[in-house]
Amino acid sequence: MENDDDVRSSCFASLDVLRATHGDDIPYRDGLDRGFPYRGARVPFLSPQKGIFRAAAQRGPAALSINTSFKSPYEDAELEKGFRYAYRAGSVDQPDNAALRSAFLLRTPLVYFVATQPGRYKALYPIFIEEDDPVQRFVIAAPGHMVGPVDEQEPLPIEDEIERKYAVRETRVRLHQARFRGRVLDSRVANQQSAMGSASAQFITEPSTRIWSASRPIMRSTSLDVCWTTKMGRCSIC
């Protein structure tokens, strides 16, 4: 049965380029949303509307990618042996679930996009579906590896259980680090917006606290060690 090896190779190669350009946390806008080239057309990497994605350009039945959004409604989880990924709601044989289960049956490599912050994803590839549980409605996905010369690498599952668990652990560490960076960035943005709002309110309601410089007021941030004028840390006035 068709595995779409050529589509997957083009997908992986394009992700290599995006990672080299943007780093491991790839933006969706002006990044993943552009898709990848395949036979003169652009093929999407994923669907932002649903987690299990099979591209129209594929001939085989298995999914191309799966994704977990930043605030996923599903009970995806990290386990010692891999990543538990929930079926889509509905019948176990509906098209998306069938594509996910076909990836298990055919042992085809996927991409697992994990949102590390809103609008940014960490792309894990190659990923293989190691277990399928239609009763509990989830699969177990685990990292594979690329084997062979640099210009002719082949994605293969990791057959040794100890080596696979080690790869899972290393991948989990990298994901936690990426999510931590995302939370820190979100917190900084929120604090900056809060500080700007507080400063604006103070400027309006407490004119006696203003420090005037030429025609523009200089305001001291209450939560960030950044001068509102220099943007480079506290100045002599602050």
C-alpha positions as CSV (number, residue, x, y, z in Angstrom):
1,M,0.0,0.0,0.0
2,E,1.2,3.5,-0.8
3,N,3.1,5.2,2.0
4,D,3.6,8.6,0.3
5,D,7.4,8.5,1.0
6,D,8.0,11.3,-1.5
7,V,5.5,13.6,0.1
8,R,6.9,12.9,3.6
9,S,10.5,13.5,2.4
10,S,9.6,16.9,0.9
11,C,7.8,17.7,4.2
12,F,10.7,16.8,6.4
13,A,13.2,18.7,4.1
14,S,11.1,21.8,4.2
15,L,10.8,21.6,8.0
16,D,14.6,21.4,8.2
17,V,14.8,24.7,6.3
18,L,12.2,26.4,8.5
19,R,14.0,25.3,11.7
20,A,17.2,26.7,10.3
21,T,15.4,30.0,9.6
22,H,13.3,30.4,12.7
23,G,14.8,28.0,15.3
24,D,13.0,25.1,16.9
25,D,9.8,27.1,17.7
26,I,8.4,27.6,14.2
27,P,5.8,30.4,13.8
28,Y,2.6,29.4,12.0
29,R,2.1,32.8,10.3
30,D,4.8,33.4,7.7
31,G,6.2,29.9,8.4
32,L,4.1,26.8,8.6
33,D,1.1,28.4,6.9
34,R,3.1,28.6,3.6
35,G,3.2,24.8,3.3
36,F,5.9,23.0,1.4
37,P,6.6,22.5,-2.3
38,Y,5.6,19.2,-3.9
39,R,5.4,18.6,-7.7
40,G,4.7,22.3,-8.5
41,A,2.1,22.8,-5.8
42,R,2.1,23.9,-2.1
43,V,1.0,21.2,0.4
44,P,0.0,22.2,4.0
45,F,2.0,20.9,6.9
46,L,-1.0,20.7,9.2
47,S,-4.5,21.9,9.7
48,P,-5.1,24.6,12.3
49,Q,-8.7,23.5,12.6
50,K,-8.1,19.9,13.5
51,G,-5.3,17.7,15.0
52,I,-5.1,14.8,12.5
53,F,-4.1,15.9,9.0
54,R,-3.9,14.0,5.7
55,A,-3.0,16.1,2.7
56,A,-5.0,16.1,-0.5
57,A,-1.7,15.4,-2.4
58,Q,-1.3,12.1,-0.7
59,R,-2.2,8.8,-2.3
60,G,-1.9,6.6,0.7
61,P,-4.4,6.4,3.6
62,A,-2.0,7.4,6.5
63,A,-1.9,10.8,8.1
64,L,0.9,13.2,7.3
65,S,0.9,15.0,10.7
66,I,-0.8,15.4,14.0
67,N,-0.8,18.5,16.3
68,T,-1.6,19.5,19.8
69,S,-2.8,23.1,20.1
70,F,-1.7,25.4,23.0
71,K,-5.0,24.9,24.7
72,S,-6.0,21.5,23.4
73,P,-9.5,20.1,24.5
74,Y,-8.1,16.6,24.2
75,E,-6.3,14.6,26.9
76,D,-2.9,14.3,25.1
77,A,-0.2,13.4,27.6
78,E,3.5,12.6,27.8
79,L,4.3,9.0,29.0
80,E,7.5,7.2,29.6
81,K,7.1,5.2,26.4
82,G,5.8,8.0,24.2
83,F,3.1,10.5,23.7
84,R,-0.5,9.6,24.1
85,Y,-2.6,11.1,21.4
86,A,-6.4,11.0,21.5
87,Y,-8.6,10.0,18.7
88,R,-10.8,12.7,17.2
89,A,-14.4,12.7,18.6
90,G,-16.7,10.5,16.7
91,S,-16.5,7.0,15.3
92,V,-13.1,5.2,15.5
93,D,-13.4,4.7,11.7
94,Q,-14.2,8.3,10.7
95,P,-11.7,9.6,8.2
96,D,-9.3,11.4,10.6
97,N,-9.1,8.5,13.0
98,A,-8.7,6.1,10.1
99,A,-5.8,8.1,8.9
100,L,-4.2,8.0,12.3
101,R,-4.7,4.2,12.6
102,S,-3.4,3.6,9.2
103,A,-0.1,5.3,10.2
104,F,0.1,2.6,12.9
105,L,-0.7,-0.3,10.5
106,L,1.7,0.9,7.8
107,R,4.5,2.1,10.1
108,T,4.6,5.4,8.3
109,P,6.6,8.4,9.7
110,L,4.6,11.5,10.8
111,V,5.3,15.0,12.0
112,Y,4.0,15.8,15.5
113,F,3.5,19.6,15.9
114,V,3.3,20.6,19.5
115,A,2.3,24.2,20.3
116,T,4.8,25.8,22.7
117,Q,3.0,29.1,22.8
118,P,0.1,30.6,20.8
119,G,1.1,30.7,17.1
120,R,4.3,28.7,17.5
121,Y,5.0,25.0,17.1
122,K,7.8,22.6,17.8
123,A,8.0,20.0,15.0
124,L,8.9,16.5,16.1
125,Y,9.8,14.2,13.2
126,P,10.0,11.5,12.3
127,I,7.4,10.2,14.7
128,F,5.9,6.7,14.6
129,I,2.7,5.4,16.0
130,E,3.8,2.5,18.3
131,E,0.4,1.5,19.8
132,D,-3.2,1.8,18.9
133,D,-6.0,1.4,21.4
134,P,-9.4,1.8,19.7
135,V,-11.2,0.9,23.0
136,Q,-9.6,3.7,25.0
137,R,-9.5,5.8,21.8
138,F,-5.8,6.8,21.8
139,V,-2.5,6.0,20.1
140,I,1.0,6.1,21.5
141,A,3.5,8.1,19.3
142,A,7.2,7.9,19.8
143,P,10.3,9.5,18.1
144,G,12.1,7.7,15.4
145,H,15.4,8.6,13.8
146,M,17.0,9.4,10.5
147,V,19.4,6.8,9.2
148,G,21.9,6.9,6.3
149,P,23.9,9.5,4.4
150,V,23.0,13.2,5.0
151,D,21.6,13.5,1.5
152,E,19.7,10.2,1.5
153,Q,18.5,9.8,5.0
154,E,15.6,7.4,5.7
155,P,13.2,7.8,8.6
156,L,13.0,4.6,10.7
157,P,11.4,3.7,14.0
158,I,13.6,3.0,17.0
159,E,13.3,-0.8,17.6
160,D,15.3,-1.0,20.8
161,E,13.0,-0.3,23.7
162,I,15.7,1.2,25.9
163,E,16.9,3.5,23.1
164,R,13.3,4.5,22.3
165,K,12.6,5.4,26.0
166,Y,15.8,7.5,26.0
167,A,14.7,9.3,22.9
168,V,11.2,9.9,24.4
169,R,12.8,11.3,27.6
170,E,15.1,13.7,25.6
171,T,12.2,14.8,23.5
172,R,10.1,15.5,26.6
173,V,12.9,17.6,28.1
174,R,13.2,19.7,24.9
175,L,9.4,20.2,24.9
176,H,9.3,21.3,28.5
177,Q,12.1,23.8,27.8
178,A,10.3,25.2,24.8
179,R,7.0,25.5,26.7
180,F,8.8,27.2,29.6
181,R,10.3,29.8,27.1
182,G,6.8,30.3,25.8
183,R,5.3,30.9,29.2
184,V,8.1,33.4,30.0
185,L,7.6,35.3,26.8
186,D,3.8,35.4,27.4
187,S,4.4,36.6,30.9
188,R,6.7,39.4,29.7
189,V,4.2,40.5,27.2
190,A,1.4,40.5,29.7
191,N,3.5,42.4,32.2
192,Q,4.5,45.0,29.6
193,Q,0.9,45.5,28.6
194,S,-0.1,45.8,32.2
195,A,2.7,48.3,32.9
196,M,1.8,50.4,29.9
197,G,-1.8,50.4,31.0
198,S,-0.9,51.4,34.6
199,A,1.5,54.1,33.3
200,S,-1.2,55.5,31.0
201,A,-3.7,55.6,33.8
202,Q,-1.2,57.3,36.1
203,F,-0.4,59.9,33.4
204,I,-4.1,60.7,33.0
205,T,-5.2,60.7,36.7
206,E,-2.1,61.9,38.5
207,P,-0.6,64.8,36.6
208,S,1.5,65.8,39.5
209,T,3.7,62.6,39.1
210,R,4.7,63.4,35.6
211,I,8.3,64.3,34.8
212,W,8.5,66.4,31.7
213,S,11.3,66.3,29.1
214,A,10.8,68.7,26.3
215,S,7.4,67.9,24.9
216,R,7.1,64.2,25.9
217,P,6.5,62.8,29.5
218,I,8.9,60.2,30.8
219,M,7.2,57.5,32.9
220,R,8.8,55.0,35.1
221,S,7.5,51.4,34.7
222,T,6.2,49.8,37.9
223,S,6.9,46.2,36.9
224,L,9.7,46.2,34.3
225,D,13.3,47.4,34.7
226,V,13.1,49.3,31.4
227,C,13.1,53.0,30.8
228,W,10.1,54.1,28.8
229,T,12.3,56.5,26.9
230,T,15.5,54.5,26.2
231,K,14.0,51.0,26.2
232,M,17.4,49.8,27.5
233,G,17.1,49.8,31.2
234,R,16.7,52.5,33.8
235,C,18.1,55.9,32.8
236,S,19.5,58.6,35.2
237,I,16.0,60.1,35.4
238,C,14.3,56.8,36.2
